[in-house]
């Protein structure tokens, strides 16, 4: 996904990369959300970042 490439190349958070791509590509955030839900790898990265930024409550995690 292009958001991962932007995230890795520009050192931008994955959430910001997704929003940037939605804005530049004229894609609604809801459409991107449905794509993220169908990809477990990106979904877990977005969830981990959101937890780190205190956007959502932390879920149960193993301590490693």
FENMOHU-V266894 format. One line per field, one symbol per residue. ss: DSSP state (H for helix, E for strand, C for the rest). burial: b if it has 24 or more other ideal C-beta (glycine too) atoms within 12 Angstrom, else e. Layout:
ss->???
burial->???
//
This chain:
ss->CHHHHHHHHHCCCHHHHHHHHHHHHCCCHHHHHHHHHCCHHHHHHHHHHHHHCCCCCCCCCCCC
burial->eebeeebeeeeeebbebbeebeeeeeeeeeebeeebeeeeebeebbbebeeeeeeeeeeeeeee
//
